Amino acid sequence: MTMSELKTDPEFTVLERIEQSLDTLRPYIASHRGQVEVVDFDEADGTLLLRLGGTCHGCSASSVTLKQGIEVRLKQAVPEVRSVVSV
């Protein structure tokens, strides 16, 4: 399934579409010995809380990965996501 198909497929919940989108990024993150997990999603304001782990935790580049990588991809694939915050 392509990213554009994920946007509109009523078969999947928002959280399922978020996880599917993250699954496309996890191999890259894992190649740097990092990991990402969904903590919570607030459907009212579109805020997604993520936990970065492994070598991502505390890494100075993790904020760039979060905002310019993960957030951009998720906003494209899941329009309900308006912002991504690391916790």
Gaussian input, Z-matrix of N, CA and C with variables (Angstrom, degrees):
# hf/3-21g

backbone

0 1
 N
 C     1     B1
 C     2     B2     1     A1
 N     3     B3     2     A2     1     D1
 C     4     B4     3     A3     2     D2
 C     5     B5     4     A4     3     D3
 N     6     B6     5     A5     4     D4
 C     7     B7     6     A6     5     D5
 C     8     B8     7     A7     6     D6
 N     9     B9     8     A8     7     D7
 C    10    B10     9     A9     8     D8
 C    11    B11    10    A10     9     D9
 N    12    B12    11    A11    10    D10
 C    13    B13    12    A12    11    D11
 C    14    B14    13    A13    12    D12
 N    15    B15    14    A14    13    D13
 C    16    B16    15    A15    14    D14
 C    17    B17    16    A16    15    D15
 N    18    B18    17    A17    16    D16
 C    19    B19    18    A18    17    D17
 C    20    B20    19    A19    18    D18
 N    21    B21    20    A20    19    D19
 C    22    B22    21    A21    20    D20
 C    23    B23    22    A22    21    D21
 N    24    B24    23    A23    22    D22
 C    25    B25    24    A24    23    D23
 C    26    B26    25    A25    24    D24
 N    27    B27    26    A26    25    D25
 C    28    B28    27    A27    26    D26
 C    29    B29    28    A28    27    D27
 N    30    B30    29    A29    28    D28
 C    31    B31    30    A30    29    D29
 C    32    B32    31    A31    30    D30
 N    33    B33    32    A32    31    D31
 C    34    B34    33    A33    32    D32
 C    35    B35    34    A34    33    D33
 N    36    B36    35    A35    34    D34
 C    37    B37    36    A36    35    D35
 C    38    B38    37    A37    36    D36
 N    39    B39    38    A38    37    D37
 C    40    B40    39    A39    38    D38
 C    41    B41    40    A40    39    D39
 N    42    B42    41    A41    40    D40
 C    43    B43    42    A42    41    D41
 C    44    B44    43    A43    42    D42
 N    45    B45    44    A44    43    D43
 C    46    B46    45    A45    44    D44
 C    47    B47    46    A46    45    D45
 N    48    B48    47    A47    46    D46
 C    49    B49    48    A48    47    D47
 C    50    B50    49    A49    48    D48
 N    51    B51    50    A50    49    D49
 C    52    B52    51    A51    50    D50
 C    53    B53    52    A52    51    D51
 N    54    B54    53    A53    52    D52
 C    55    B55    54    A54    53    D53
 C    56    B56    55    A55    54    D54
 N    57    B57    56    A56    55    D55
 C    58    B58    57    A57    56    D56
 C    59    B59    58    A58    57    D57
 N    60    B60    59    A59    58    D58
 C    61    B61    60    A60    59    D59
 C    62    B62    61    A61    60    D60
 N    63    B63    62    A62    61    D61
 C    64    B64    63    A63    62    D62
 C    65    B65    64    A64    63    D63
 N    66    B66    65    A65    64    D64
 C    67    B67    66    A66    65    D65
 C    68    B68    67    A67    66    D66
 N    69    B69    68    A68    67    D67
 C    70    B70    69    A69    68    D68
 C    71    B71    70    A70    69    D69
 N    72    B72    71    A71    70    D70
 C    73    B73    72    A72    71    D71
 C    74    B74    73    A73    72    D72
 N    75    B75    74    A74    73    D73
 C    76    B76    75    A75    74    D74
 C    77    B77    76    A76    75    D75
 N    78    B78    77    A77    76    D76
 C    79    B79    78    A78    77    D77
 C    80    B80    79    A79    78    D78
 N    81    B81    80    A80    79    D79
 C    82    B82    81    A81    80    D80
 C    83    B83    82    A82    81    D81
 N    84    B84    83    A83    82    D82
 C    85    B85    84    A84    83    D83
 C    86    B86    85    A85    84    D84
 N    87    B87    86    A86    85    D85
 C    88    B88    87    A87    86    D86
 C    89    B89    88    A88    87    D87
 N    90    B90    89    A89    88    D88
 C    91    B91    90    A90    89    D89
 C    92    B92    91    A91    90    D90
 N    93    B93    92    A92    91    D91
 C    94    B94    93    A93    92    D92
 C    95    B95    94    A94    93    D93
 N    96    B96    95    A95    94    D94
 C    97    B97    96    A96    95    D95
 C    98    B98    97    A97    96    D96
 N    99    B99    98    A98    97    D97
 C   100   B100    99    A99    98    D98
 C   101   B101   100   A100    99    D99
 N   102   B102   101   A101   100   D100
 C   103   B103   102   A102   101   D101
 C   104   B104   103   A103   102   D102
 N   105   B105   104   A104   103   D103
 C   106   B106   105   A105   104   D104
 C   107   B107   106   A106   105   D105
 N   108   B108   107   A107   106   D106
 C   109   B109   108   A108   107   D107
 C   110   B110   109   A109   108   D108
 N   111   B111   110   A110   109   D109
 C   112   B112   111   A111   110   D110
 C   113   B113   112   A112   111   D111
 N   114   B114   113   A113   112   D112
 C   115   B115   114   A114   113   D113
 C   116   B116   115   A115   114   D114
 N   117   B117   116   A116   115   D115
 C   118   B118   117   A117   116   D116
 C   119   B119   118   A118   117   D117
 N   120   B120   119   A119   118   D118
 C   121   B121   120   A120   119   D119
 C   122   B122   121   A121   120   D120
 N   123   B123   122   A122   121   D121
 C   124   B124   123   A123   122   D122
 C   125   B125   124   A124   123   D123
 N   126   B126   125   A125   124   D124
 C   127   B127   126   A126   125   D125
 C   128   B128   127   A127   126   D126
 N   129   B129   128   A128   127   D127
 C   130   B130   129   A129   128   D128
 C   131   B131   130   A130   129   D129
 N   132   B132   131   A131   130   D130
 C   133   B133   132   A132   131   D131
 C   134   B134   133   A133   132   D132
 N   135   B135   134   A134   133   D133
 C   136   B136   135   A135   134   D134
 C   137   B137   136   A136   135   D135
 N   138   B138   137   A137   136   D136
 C   139   B139   138   A138   137   D137
 C   140   B140   139   A139   138   D138
 N   141   B141   140   A140   139   D139
 C   142   B142   141   A141   140   D140
 C   143   B143   142   A142   141   D141
 N   144   B144   143   A143   142   D142
 C   145   B145   144   A144   143   D143
 C   146   B146   145   A145   144   D144
 N   147   B147   146   A146   145   D145
 C   148   B148   147   A147   146   D146
 C   149   B149   148   A148   147   D147
 N   150   B150   149   A149   148   D148
 C   151   B151   150   A150   149   D149
 C   152   B152   151   A151   150   D150
 N   153   B153   152   A152   151   D151
 C   154   B154   153   A153   152   D152
 C   155   B155   154   A154   153   D153
 N   156   B156   155   A155   154   D154
 C   157   B157   156   A156   155   D155
 C   158   B158   157   A157   156   D156
 N   159   B159   158   A158   157   D157
 C   160   B160   159   A159   158   D158
 C   161   B161   160   A160   159   D159
 N   162   B162   161   A161   160   D160
 C   163   B163   162   A162   161   D161
 C   164   B164   163   A163   162   D162
 N   165   B165   164   A164   163   D163
 C   166   B166   165   A165   164   D164
 C   167   B167   166   A166   165   D165
 N   168   B168   167   A167   166   D166
 C   169   B169   168   A168   167   D167
 C   170   B170   169   A169   168   D168
 N   171   B171   170   A170   169   D169
 C   172   B172   171   A171   170   D170
 C   173   B173   172   A172   171   D171
 N   174   B174   173   A173   172   D172
 C   175   B175   174   A174   173   D173
 C   176   B176   175   A175   174   D174
 N   177   B177   176   A176   175   D175
 C   178   B178   177   A177   176   D176
 C   179   B179   178   A178   177   D177
 N   180   B180   179   A179   178   D178
 C   181   B181   180   A180   179   D179
 C   182   B182   181   A181   180   D180
 N   183   B183   182   A182   181   D181
 C   184   B184   183   A183   182   D182
 C   185   B185   184   A184   183   D183
 N   186   B186   185   A185   184   D184
 C   187   B187   186   A186   185   D185
 C   188   B188   187   A187   186   D186
 N   189   B189   188   A188   187   D187
 C   190   B190   189   A189   188   D188
 C   191   B191   190   A190   189   D189
 N   192   B192   191   A191   190   D190
 C   193   B193   192   A192   191   D191
 C   194   B194   193   A193   192   D192
 N   195   B195   194   A194   193   D193
 C   196   B196   195   A195   194   D194
 C   197   B197   196   A196   195   D195
 N   198   B198   197   A197   196   D196
 C   199   B199   198   A198   197   D197
 C   200   B200   199   A199   198   D198
 N   201   B201   200   A200   199   D199
 C   202   B202   201   A201   200   D200
 C   203   B203   202   A202   201   D201
 N   204   B204   203   A203   202   D202
 C   205   B205   204   A204   203   D203
 C   206   B206   205   A205   204   D204
 N   207   B207   206   A206   205   D205
 C   208   B208   207   A207   206   D206
 C   209   B209   208   A208   207   D207
 N   210   B210   209   A209   208   D208
 C   211   B211   210   A210   209   D209
 C   212   B212   211   A211   210   D210
 N   213   B213   212   A212   211   D211
 C   214   B214   213   A213   212   D212
 C   215   B215   214   A214   213   D213
 N   216   B216   215   A215   214   D214
 C   217   B217   216   A216   215   D215
 C   218   B218   217   A217   216   D216
 N   219   B219   218   A218   217   D217
 C   220   B220   219   A219   218   D218
 C   221   B221   220   A220   219   D219
 N   222   B222   221   A221   220   D220
 C   223   B223   222   A222   221   D221
 C   224   B224   223   A223   222   D222
 N   225   B225   224   A224   223   D223
 C   226   B226   225   A225   224   D224
 C   227   B227   226   A226   225   D225
 N   228   B228   227   A227   226   D226
 C   229   B229   228   A228   227   D227
 C   230   B230   229   A229   228   D228
 N   231   B231   230   A230   229   D229
 C   232   B232   231   A231   230   D230
 C   233   B233   232   A232   231   D231
 N   234   B234   233   A233   232   D232
 C   235   B235   234   A234   233   D233
 C   236   B236   235   A235   234   D234
 N   237   B237   236   A236   235   D235
 C   238   B238   237   A237   236   D236
 C   239   B239   238   A238   237   D237
 N   240   B240   239   A239   238   D238
 C   241   B241   240   A240   239   D239
 C   242   B242   241   A241   240   D240
 N   243   B243   242   A242   241   D241
 C   244   B244   243   A243   242   D242
 C   245   B245   244   A244   243   D243
 N   246   B246   245   A245   244   D244
 C   247   B247   246   A246   245   D245
 C   248   B248   247   A247   246   D246
 N   249   B249   248   A248   247   D247
 C   250   B250   249   A249   248   D248
 C   251   B251   250   A250   249   D249
 N   252   B252   251   A251   250   D250
 C   253   B253   252   A252   251   D251
 C   254   B254   253   A253   252   D252
 N   255   B255   254   A254   253   D253
 C   256   B256   255   A255   254   D254
 C   257   B257   256   A256   255   D255
 N   258   B258   257   A257   256   D256
 C   259   B259   258   A258   257   D257
 C   260   B260   259   A259   258   D258

   B1=1.4468
   B2=1.5265
   B3=1.3074
   B4=1.4606
   B5=1.5264
   B6=1.3373
   B7=1.4585
   B8=1.5209
   B9=1.3332
   B10=1.4668
   B11=1.5275
   B12=1.3197
   B13=1.4595
   B14=1.5271
   B15=1.3231
   B16=1.4603
   B17=1.5172
   B18=1.3269
   B19=1.4571
   B20=1.5173
   B21=1.3050
   B22=1.4561
   B23=1.5176
   B24=1.3085
   B25=1.4556
   B26=1.5314
   B27=1.3443
   B28=1.4662
   B29=1.5319
   B30=1.3167
   B31=1.4573
   B32=1.5342
   B33=1.3272
   B34=1.4557
   B35=1.5248
   B36=1.3387
   B37=1.4588
   B38=1.5296
   B39=1.3202
   B40=1.4635
   B41=1.5355
   B42=1.3239
   B43=1.4688
   B44=1.5244
   B45=1.3154
   B46=1.4703
   B47=1.5234
   B48=1.3279
   B49=1.4657
   B50=1.5226
   B51=1.3246
   B52=1.4695
   B53=1.5230
   B54=1.3264
   B55=1.4721
   B56=1.5286
   B57=1.3208
   B58=1.4591
   B59=1.5184
   B60=1.3063
   B61=1.4610
   B62=1.5273
   B63=1.3277
   B64=1.4728
   B65=1.5276
   B66=1.3297
   B67=1.4695
   B68=1.5275
   B69=1.3393
   B70=1.4622
   B71=1.5329
   B72=1.3433
   B73=1.4719
   B74=1.5200
   B75=1.3130
   B76=1.4684
   B77=1.5306
   B78=1.3273
   B79=1.4700
   B80=1.5345
   B81=1.3292
   B82=1.4692
   B83=1.5258
   B84=1.3156
   B85=1.4630
   B86=1.5221
   B87=1.3254
   B88=1.4658
   B89=1.5305
   B90=1.3302
   B91=1.4686
   B92=1.5243
   B93=1.3421
   B94=1.4673
   B95=1.5225
   B96=1.3364
   B97=1.4642
   B98=1.5246
   B99=1.3218
   B100=1.4527
   B101=1.5144
   B102=1.3148
   B103=1.4591
   B104=1.5202
   B105=1.3201
   B106=1.4636
   B107=1.5207
   B108=1.3400
   B109=1.4529
   B110=1.5233
   B111=1.3252
   B112=1.4604
   B113=1.5190
   B114=1.3261
   B115=1.4610
   B116=1.5230
   B117=1.3273
   B118=1.4555
   B119=1.5292
   B120=1.3210
   B121=1.4519
   B122=1.5129
   B123=1.3205
   B124=1.4535
   B125=1.5217
   B126=1.3265
   B127=1.4656
   B128=1.5221
   B129=1.3321
   B130=1.4619
   B131=1.5191
   B132=1.3352
   B133=1.4765
   B134=1.5236
   B135=1.3393
   B136=1.4583
   B137=1.5153
   B138=1.3378
   B139=1.4645
   B140=1.5247
   B141=1.3219
   B142=1.4603
   B143=1.5206
   B144=1.3253
   B145=1.4627
   B146=1.5222
   B147=1.3272
   B148=1.4609
   B149=1.5159
   B150=1.3289
   B151=1.4541
   B152=1.5324
   B153=1.3194
   B154=1.4601
   B155=1.5172
   B156=1.3169
   B157=1.4574
   B158=1.5048
   B159=1.3246
   B160=1.4578
   B161=1.5086
   B162=1.3105
   B163=1.4678
   B164=1.5236
   B165=1.3401
   B166=1.4722
   B167=1.5259
   B168=1.3346
   B169=1.4644
   B170=1.5231
   B171=1.3191
   B172=1.4634
   B173=1.5164
   B174=1.3203
   B175=1.4678
   B176=1.5277
   B177=1.3146
   B178=1.4627
   B179=1.5262
   B180=1.3140
   B181=1.4718
   B182=1.5240
   B183=1.3240
   B184=1.4628
   B185=1.5246
   B186=1.3264
   B187=1.4665
   B188=1.5299
   B189=1.3288
   B190=1.4675
   B191=1.5254
   B192=1.3246
   B193=1.4674
   B194=1.5146
   B195=1.3261
   B196=1.4590
   B197=1.5182
   B198=1.3126
   B199=1.4706
   B200=1.5244
   B201=1.3243
   B202=1.4619
   B203=1.5222
   B204=1.3072
   B205=1.4567
   B206=1.5160
   B207=1.3168
   B208=1.4557
   B209=1.5307
   B210=1.3364
   B211=1.4626
   B212=1.5328
   B213=1.3170
   B214=1.4696
   B215=1.5290
   B216=1.3299
   B217=1.4729
   B218=1.5257
   B219=1.3311
   B220=1.4619
   B221=1.5200
   B222=1.3156
   B223=1.4665
   B224=1.5306
   B225=1.3170
   B226=1.4645
   B227=1.5245
   B228=1.3259
   B229=1.4594
   B230=1.5248
   B231=1.3290
   B232=1.4661
   B233=1.5320
   B234=1.3184
   B235=1.4653
   B236=1.5320
   B237=1.3108
   B238=1.4648
   B239=1.5344
   B240=1.3410
   B241=1.4646
   B242=1.5111
   B243=1.3379
   B244=1.4649
   B245=1.5269
   B246=1.3443
   B247=1.4651
   B248=1.5191
   B249=1.3281
   B250=1.4571
   B251=1.5211
   B252=1.3286
   B253=1.4541
   B254=1.5247
   B255=1.3150
   B256=1.4657
   B257=1.5273
   B258=1.3193
   B259=1.4724
   B260=1.5227
   A1=108.95
   A2=116.30
   A3=120.46
   A4=110.44
   A5=115.88
   A6=120.63
   A7=111.45
   A8=117.28
   A9=119.30
   A10=110.76
   A11=117.75
   A12=120.55
   A13=110.99
   A14=116.74
   A15=120.39
   A16=111.65
   A17=117.52
   A18=121.97
   A19=112.85
   A20=116.01
   A21=119.42
   A22=114.48
   A23=119.42
   A24=121.14
   A25=110.19
   A26=117.33
   A27=120.61
   A28=113.02
   A29=116.48
   A30=121.02
   A31=111.28
   A32=117.29
   A33=121.43
   A34=111.36
   A35=116.26
   A36=120.30
   A37=108.59
   A38=115.94
   A39=120.39
   A40=109.77
   A41=117.53
   A42=119.98
   A43=111.51
   A44=117.89
   A45=120.39
   A46=110.42
   A47=116.68
   A48=119.55
   A49=111.18
   A50=117.00
   A51=120.77
   A52=109.56
   A53=117.15
   A54=121.13
   A55=110.96
   A56=117.61
   A57=120.51
   A58=111.12
   A59=116.55
   A60=120.18
   A61=110.52
   A62=116.27
   A63=119.59
   A64=111.14
   A65=116.39
   A66=119.54
   A67=112.24
   A68=117.19
   A69=119.41
   A70=111.19
   A71=116.79
   A72=121.76
   A73=113.03
   A74=117.08
   A75=120.78
   A76=113.93
   A77=120.20
   A78=118.46
   A79=112.54
   A80=116.99
   A81=119.88
   A82=110.39
   A83=116.22
   A84=120.34
   A85=110.20
   A86=117.20
   A87=121.41
   A88=111.84
   A89=116.93
   A90=119.22
   A91=111.62
   A92=115.74
   A93=121.66
   A94=110.30
   A95=114.86
   A96=124.21
   A97=112.60
   A98=115.12
   A99=120.95
   A100=110.57
   A101=114.79
   A102=120.61
   A103=109.18
   A104=115.18
   A105=121.06
   A106=108.54
   A107=115.77
   A108=119.59
   A109=110.04
   A110=115.29
   A111=121.61
   A112=108.28
   A113=115.93
   A114=121.57
   A115=109.70
   A116=117.21
   A117=121.26
   A118=109.70
   A119=115.81
   A120=121.39
   A121=108.25
   A122=117.69
   A123=123.49
   A124=107.86
   A125=116.13
   A126=120.16
   A127=112.31
   A128=117.39
   A129=120.55
   A130=112.00
   A131=117.01
   A132=118.77
   A133=113.64
   A134=117.79
   A135=121.08
   A136=115.01
   A137=117.40
   A138=120.73
   A139=110.50
   A140=115.02
   A141=122.34
   A142=108.55
   A143=116.48
   A144=121.51
   A145=108.35
   A146=115.71
   A147=122.37
   A148=109.71
   A149=115.56
   A150=121.57
   A151=107.46
   A152=115.03
   A153=120.53
   A154=107.76
   A155=116.56
   A156=120.80
   A157=111.90
   A158=115.43
   A159=120.71
   A160=109.29
   A161=116.64
   A162=119.67
   A163=112.45
   A164=118.04
   A165=120.49
   A166=110.93
   A167=115.96
   A168=120.09
   A169=109.67
   A170=115.87
   A171=120.60
   A172=114.86
   A173=118.35
   A174=121.34
   A175=109.26
   A176=116.42
   A177=120.11
   A178=112.46
   A179=117.77
   A180=120.84
   A181=112.36
   A182=118.28
   A183=119.67
   A184=112.61
   A185=118.29
   A186=119.59
   A187=110.87
   A188=116.65
   A189=120.40
   A190=109.58
   A191=116.70
   A192=120.96
   A193=109.98
   A194=116.59
   A195=121.18
   A196=111.46
   A197=118.09
   A198=121.76
   A199=113.36
   A200=117.98
   A201=120.33
   A202=113.13
   A203=116.78
   A204=119.85
   A205=111.99
   A206=115.47
   A207=121.07
   A208=111.64
   A209=117.67
   A210=119.81
   A211=111.86
   A212=117.37
   A213=120.71
   A214=110.07
   A215=116.82
   A216=120.74
   A217=111.13
   A218=116.11
   A219=118.80
   A220=112.29
   A221=117.91
   A222=120.45
   A223=110.99
   A224=117.12
   A225=121.06
   A226=110.66
   A227=116.55
   A228=121.21
   A229=113.07
   A230=116.29
   A231=121.31
   A232=107.85
   A233=117.75
   A234=121.16
   A235=114.41
   A236=117.09
   A237=120.23
   A238=112.04
   A239=116.91
   A240=121.13
   A241=108.34
   A242=115.86
   A243=120.90
   A244=112.28
   A245=116.04
   A246=119.80
   A247=109.55
   A248=115.02
   A249=122.39
   A250=107.69
   A251=115.33
   A252=122.06
   A253=108.96
   A254=115.95
   A255=121.28
   A256=109.27
   A257=115.82
   A258=120.43
   A259=110.79
   D1=134.65
   D2=-179.45
   D3=-83.51
   D4=165.83
   D5=179.21
   D6=-60.67
   D7=-39.25
   D8=-179.11
   D9=-67.26
   D10=-31.99
   D11=176.81
   D12=-69.45
   D13=-33.32
   D14=178.36
   D15=-63.11
   D16=-35.15
   D17=-176.75
   D18=-56.43
   D19=-38.06
   D20=-169.35
   D21=-116.27
   D22=-0.87
   D23=-176.17
   D24=-72.68
   D25=109.99
   D26=-177.60
   D27=-70.71
   D28=-10.06
   D29=-179.13
   D30=-69.35
   D31=-23.70
   D32=-175.49
   D33=-110.14
   D34=142.57
   D35=174.61
   D36=-75.62
   D37=169.26
   D38=178.16
   D39=-59.86
   D40=-44.86
   D41=-179.46
   D42=-63.30
   D43=-37.22
   D44=177.40
   D45=-64.89
   D46=-40.75
   D47=178.72
   D48=-67.84
   D49=-35.62
   D50=175.45
   D51=-62.43
   D52=-48.23
   D53=-179.86
   D54=-61.84
   D55=-41.08
   D56=179.30
   D57=-63.83
   D58=-39.57
   D59=177.99
   D60=-67.26
   D61=-43.67
   D62=177.75
   D63=-62.10
   D64=-34.21
   D65=178.75
   D66=-59.20
   D67=-28.17
   D68=178.25
   D69=-75.81
   D70=-20.92
   D71=-179.71
   D72=-96.62
   D73=-22.36
   D74=-174.37
   D75=-59.16
   D76=-38.11
   D77=177.98
   D78=-60.17
   D79=-40.51
   D80=177.91
   D81=-64.93
   D82=-46.97
   D83=179.80
   D84=-62.04
   D85=-42.12
   D86=179.27
   D87=-65.54
   D88=-29.19
   D89=179.10
   D90=-65.68
   D91=-17.30
   D92=175.39
   D93=-104.83
   D94=16.85
   D95=-179.83
   D96=60.11
   D97=35.09
   D98=176.62
   D99=-113.35
   D100=174.29
   D101=177.89
   D102=-151.63
   D103=159.44
   D104=179.39
   D105=-138.46
   D106=137.90
   D107=176.80
   D108=-138.22
   D109=147.42
   D110=177.81
   D111=-78.38
   D112=130.09
   D113=175.70
   D114=-98.73
   D115=-47.60
   D116=-178.47
   D117=-164.18
   D118=157.49
   D119=173.96
   D120=-135.15
   D121=124.26
   D122=177.96
   D123=-96.39
   D124=103.88
   D125=-177.38
   D126=-66.69
   D127=-24.68
   D128=-178.31
   D129=-66.31
   D130=-43.53
   D131=-179.05
   D132=-113.80
   D133=0.02
   D134=175.55
   D135=76.44
   D136=19.81
   D137=-179.45
   D138=-90.50
   D139=125.87
   D140=177.30
   D141=-105.82
   D142=125.84
   D143=176.37
   D144=-99.48
   D145=125.73
   D146=179.51
   D147=-121.89
   D148=150.43
   D149=172.84
   D150=-113.46
   D151=121.33
   D152=175.48
   D153=-93.76
   D154=131.45
   D155=-177.83
   D156=-128.00
   D157=-172.57
   D158=-177.28
   D159=64.62
   D160=-141.11
   D161=-178.82
   D162=-73.05
   D163=-11.21
   D164=176.26
   D165=-69.19
   D166=-32.27
   D167=-178.47
   D168=-64.24
   D169=116.41
   D170=178.77
   D171=84.70
   D172=-3.59
   D173=-179.76
   D174=-74.36
   D175=136.91
   D176=-178.96
   D177=-65.59
   D178=-25.22
   D179=179.88
   D180=-85.49
   D181=-5.58
   D182=-176.24
   D183=-64.67
   D184=-31.01
   D185=178.62
   D186=-67.72
   D187=-34.87
   D188=176.32
   D189=-68.84
   D190=-44.20
   D191=177.62
   D192=-59.05
   D193=-42.47
   D194=-177.89
   D195=-65.66
   D196=-52.18
   D197=-173.10
   D198=-81.04
   D199=-44.85
   D200=-174.46
   D201=-91.18
   D202=-14.54
   D203=178.77
   D204=-108.81
   D205=-70.47
   D206=-174.15
   D207=-65.10
   D208=-50.84
   D209=-176.43
   D210=-62.25
   D211=-44.23
   D212=-179.88
   D213=-60.07
   D214=-46.84
   D215=-178.59
   D216=-64.09
   D217=-43.84
   D218=-178.36
   D219=-66.77
   D220=-38.89
   D221=177.91
   D222=-62.69
   D223=-34.60
   D224=178.52
   D225=-71.48
   D226=-43.26
   D227=-173.45
   D228=-83.29
   D229=-31.25
   D230=-175.90
   D231=-132.05
   D232=90.91
   D233=-174.07
   D234=-58.33
   D235=-21.65
   D236=178.84
   D237=-67.11
   D238=-22.07
   D239=177.99
   D240=-79.24
   D241=120.63
   D242=179.94
   D243=-107.68
   D244=-27.50
   D245=176.56
   D246=-153.02
   D247=153.46
   D248=179.68
   D249=-124.71
   D250=130.43
   D251=-177.30
   D252=-127.96
   D253=135.63
   D254=176.53
   D255=-89.03
   D256=135.40
   D257=178.08
   D258=-121.07

